Amino acid sequence: MGYKEKDAENKKDKKRIIPSERIIRFKERLADVIGDEAVLSFAKKSGMSEGVMRSYIRGDTFPSLDRLEAIANAAKVDLNWLATGKDLSTQIVEVSNKSLSEDSVEVVQYDFKASAGAGCLVVSENPVAKFEFSREWLIKQGLNGKHLTVVEVYGDSMEPTLLDEDLMLVEVVEDPKQARDGVCVFRIDDEVLVKRVQYDFASGGYHVTSDNTAYKPFFIGKEFEGRFQILGRMVRVLQRARKA
C-alpha cells in the first residue's frame, strides 16, 4: 500500500472515531446558529465555501478545530458550546441568597415539567435551582434584559432536538405574537408541552409538530380559546450541569 493509500485510510479512520450522535447534535446546533440566514452568506462570513458548510449541516462530516472556531466567531457563540453542547457561560447552583457580580445574571429554574411526550401535569411553580449566566454572553445572544427561565424536558417526542431530562433556556413571552414559530412551551388546560409550533394567519391557530416523527402533528384552533396559552420560546438547549 502506497503513502497516498495509507493517508486515505487514516482519513477514513479519523471520520469513524467521531460518534454519530455527536455529529447529529453538532449539526443541530449549527442549524440553530445559522437560523434564517442564507447558508451561502453564513459560509462566507465563516471563511468557507457553501458546499463545506452544507456538508456540516447535513452531518456528512465534522469540522476541524480551526473551522469550529471560525464558525463560532461568525455566529458569536461560545466555541465550547458549539463543539460539545456544554456551555461554560452557565453554572447551576443551589437556591440560596448568594450575591451575584455585575457581570452575571441569575435565571431561575421552576419545579414544573414541560412534556415532550403525551402531556404532563404542572406540579408546582416553586424555584428549585438558579443558573448564573455571563452578562456578556447574554448580550451577544440578544437575550440581556429578557425574561428568561430554565425548564426541564420530559419525554421523547422532540428527539433528536430535545432529549428526556434536557434543560431548556426559555424566553418567557407575555404576548403570543412574540412566539409564532419555533420550539415553544405552551399550556393546554393543565398540561405543559414543548413542541414546534407555526402560527397560521389564515385560520388564526397553530400547527403543532414533534421532531420525532412517531408523534402525529395536530392543530390548535379557536375552539381552544381560554384553554391554550403560549408560555415561552426555547432559545437554547442547556447541558445538564452538576450542582456546585
C-alpha positions as CSV (number, residue, x, y, z in Angstrom):
1,M,0.0,0.0,0.0
2,G,1.4,3.4,-1.0
3,Y,1.6,6.5,1.1
4,K,-1.5,8.1,-0.5
5,E,-3.5,4.9,0.1
6,K,-2.4,4.9,3.8
7,D,-3.2,8.6,4.1
8,A,-6.7,7.9,2.7
9,E,-7.2,5.1,5.2
10,N,-6.1,7.3,8.0
11,K,-8.6,10.0,7.0
12,K,-11.4,7.3,6.9
13,D,-10.4,6.2,10.4
14,K,-10.5,9.7,11.7
15,K,-14.0,10.1,10.5
16,R,-15.0,6.8,12.1
17,I,-13.9,7.9,15.6
18,I,-16.4,10.7,15.8
19,P,-19.6,9.2,17.3
20,S,-22.6,9.7,15.0
21,E,-24.6,11.1,17.9
22,R,-22.0,13.9,18.4
23,I,-22.3,14.8,14.7
24,I,-26.1,14.8,14.9
25,R,-26.1,17.1,17.9
26,F,-23.5,19.4,16.3
27,K,-25.4,19.8,13.1
28,E,-28.5,20.8,15.1
29,R,-26.5,23.4,17.0
30,L,-25.1,24.7,13.7
31,A,-28.6,24.9,12.1
32,D,-29.7,26.8,15.3
33,V,-27.0,29.5,15.0
34,I,-27.4,29.9,11.2
35,G,-31.2,30.4,11.7
36,D,-32.9,32.1,8.8
37,E,-29.6,33.4,7.3
38,A,-28.7,32.1,3.9
39,V,-26.2,29.3,4.1
40,L,-24.0,31.0,1.4
41,S,-24.0,34.2,3.4
42,F,-23.0,32.4,6.7
43,A,-20.4,30.3,4.9
44,K,-18.7,33.4,3.5
45,K,-18.8,35.0,7.0
46,S,-17.0,31.9,8.3
47,G,-14.5,32.0,5.5
48,M,-15.7,28.7,4.0
49,S,-17.4,27.6,0.8
50,E,-21.2,26.9,0.8
51,G,-20.5,23.3,-0.1
52,V,-18.4,22.7,3.0
53,M,-20.9,24.4,5.2
54,R,-23.8,22.3,3.8
55,S,-21.8,19.1,4.5
56,Y,-21.6,20.1,8.1
57,I,-25.4,20.9,8.2
58,R,-26.2,17.5,6.7
59,G,-23.9,15.8,9.2
60,D,-21.7,14.3,6.5
61,T,-18.5,15.4,8.3
62,F,-17.3,17.3,11.4
63,P,-15.2,20.5,11.2
64,S,-11.7,20.8,12.4
65,L,-10.9,22.9,15.4
66,D,-9.8,26.0,13.4
67,R,-13.1,25.8,11.4
68,L,-15.1,25.3,14.5
69,E,-13.5,28.5,15.9
70,A,-14.3,30.4,12.6
71,I,-17.9,29.3,12.8
72,A,-18.2,30.2,16.5
73,N,-16.7,33.7,15.8
74,A,-19.1,34.2,12.8
75,A,-22.1,33.2,14.9
76,K,-20.9,35.0,18.0
77,V,-21.4,31.9,20.2
78,D,-19.3,30.0,22.7
79,L,-16.8,27.7,21.0
80,N,-17.1,25.0,23.7
81,W,-20.9,25.0,23.3
82,L,-20.7,24.8,19.6
83,A,-18.4,21.8,19.7
84,T,-19.8,19.9,22.6
85,G,-23.1,21.3,23.6
86,K,-21.7,22.2,27.0
87,D,-21.9,25.9,27.8
88,L,-19.2,27.4,30.0
89,S,-21.2,30.6,30.3
90,T,-23.7,29.0,32.7
91,Q,-23.4,27.4,36.1
92,I,-26.1,25.7,38.2
93,V,-26.1,26.5,41.9
94,E,-28.2,25.7,44.9
95,V,-31.2,28.0,45.6
96,S,-29.7,30.5,48.0
97,N,-29.2,34.2,48.7
98,K,-25.8,34.1,47.1
99,S,-25.0,37.6,45.7
100,L,-24.2,38.0,42.0
101,S,-21.4,40.0,40.4
102,E,-22.4,42.8,38.0
103,D,-21.1,40.5,35.2
104,S,-23.6,37.8,35.9
105,V,-27.3,37.4,35.5
106,E,-29.4,35.0,37.6
107,V,-32.0,32.8,35.8
108,V,-34.3,30.6,37.9
109,Q,-35.5,27.1,37.2
110,Y,-39.0,26.3,38.4
111,D,-40.4,23.0,39.5
112,F,-42.7,22.3,36.6
113,K,-42.4,19.8,33.8
114,A,-42.6,20.6,30.1
115,S,-43.6,17.3,28.5
116,A,-42.1,16.3,25.1
117,G,-44.5,13.4,25.1
118,A,-48.2,12.9,25.6
119,G,-48.5,15.7,28.1
120,C,-47.5,16.4,31.7
121,L,-49.4,18.0,34.6
122,V,-47.9,21.1,36.2
123,V,-46.9,20.0,39.8
124,S,-45.8,23.4,41.2
125,E,-44.1,26.6,40.2
126,N,-41.6,26.9,43.0
127,P,-37.9,27.7,42.3
128,V,-35.7,24.7,42.6
129,A,-32.4,25.9,41.2
130,K,-30.6,29.0,39.9
131,F,-28.3,29.5,36.9
132,E,-25.7,32.2,36.6
133,F,-25.2,33.4,33.0
134,S,-22.4,35.7,31.8
135,R,-24.0,39.1,31.0
136,E,-21.6,39.4,28.1
137,W,-22.8,36.1,26.6
138,L,-26.5,37.2,27.0
139,I,-25.7,40.4,25.2
140,K,-24.1,38.5,22.3
141,Q,-27.2,36.3,22.1
142,G,-29.6,39.3,22.2
143,L,-31.1,38.0,25.5
144,N,-29.9,40.5,28.0
145,G,-32.8,42.1,29.8
146,K,-35.2,39.3,28.6
147,H,-37.4,37.4,31.0
148,L,-35.7,34.0,31.0
149,T,-36.3,30.8,32.8
150,V,-35.0,27.2,32.7
151,V,-37.4,24.4,32.0
152,E,-36.7,20.6,32.2
153,V,-38.0,18.4,29.4
154,Y,-39.7,15.1,29.9
155,G,-40.5,12.6,27.1
156,D,-39.1,11.7,23.7
157,S,-41.4,13.4,21.2
158,M,-38.9,16.2,20.4
159,E,-35.9,13.9,19.8
160,P,-33.3,14.4,18.5
161,T,-33.6,18.1,19.2
162,L,-34.5,17.7,22.8
163,L,-33.9,14.5,24.9
164,D,-35.6,13.4,28.0
165,E,-34.3,15.4,31.0
166,D,-32.7,18.1,28.9
167,L,-32.8,21.6,30.2
168,M,-34.0,24.4,28.0
169,L,-33.3,28.1,28.3
170,V,-36.7,29.7,27.6
171,E,-37.7,33.3,26.9
172,V,-41.0,33.9,28.7
173,V,-43.4,35.7,26.5
174,E,-46.3,38.0,27.6
175,D,-47.6,38.4,24.1
176,P,-48.2,35.3,21.9
177,K,-47.1,37.4,18.9
178,Q,-43.5,37.0,20.3
179,A,-43.6,33.3,19.7
180,R,-45.4,32.5,16.4
181,D,-43.0,29.8,15.3
182,G,-40.1,27.7,16.6
183,V,-39.8,25.4,19.6
184,C,-42.2,26.7,22.3
185,V,-43.5,25.8,25.7
186,F,-47.3,26.1,25.9
187,R,-50.2,25.2,28.1
188,I,-53.3,23.3,27.2
189,D,-55.7,23.1,30.2
190,D,-53.5,21.7,33.0
191,E,-50.7,20.3,30.7
192,V,-47.5,22.0,29.8
193,L,-46.0,20.8,26.5
194,V,-42.9,21.6,24.4
195,K,-43.4,21.3,20.7
196,R,-42.5,23.0,17.4
197,V,-45.3,25.5,16.5
198,Q,-46.2,27.6,13.5
199,Y,-48.9,30.2,13.5
200,D,-51.4,30.0,10.7
201,F,-52.6,33.6,9.9
202,A,-55.5,32.3,7.7
203,S,-57.2,30.3,10.4
204,G,-55.8,32.1,13.5
205,G,-54.5,28.9,15.0
206,Y,-51.3,26.9,15.5
207,H,-49.8,23.9,13.6
208,V,-48.1,21.8,16.2
209,T,-45.5,19.2,15.3
210,S,-43.0,16.9,17.1
211,D,-39.4,16.4,15.8
212,N,-39.9,12.7,16.5
213,T,-42.0,11.5,13.5
214,A,-43.6,8.8,15.6
215,Y,-45.8,11.5,17.0
216,K,-48.6,12.9,14.9
217,P,-49.0,16.7,14.3
218,F,-52.1,18.4,15.4
219,F,-53.8,21.8,15.1
220,I,-54.8,24.2,17.9
221,G,-57.7,26.3,16.6
222,K,-60.0,29.0,18.0
223,E,-62.1,26.4,19.8
224,F,-59.2,26.2,22.3
225,E,-59.6,29.9,23.3
226,G,-59.1,30.2,27.1
227,R,-57.6,26.7,27.3
228,F,-54.4,27.4,25.3
229,Q,-51.5,29.7,26.2
230,I,-48.0,30.2,24.8
231,L,-45.7,30.4,27.8
232,G,-42.3,30.8,26.2
233,R,-39.9,30.2,23.3
234,M,-36.9,28.0,23.6
235,V,-33.7,29.9,22.9
236,R,-31.1,27.3,23.8
237,V,-30.7,23.7,24.9
238,L,-28.6,23.7,28.0
239,Q,-26.3,20.8,29.0
240,R,-27.3,19.4,32.4
241,A,-24.8,20.7,34.8
242,R,-23.6,19.4,38.1
243,K,-24.7,21.2,41.2
244,A,-21.9,23.3,42.8
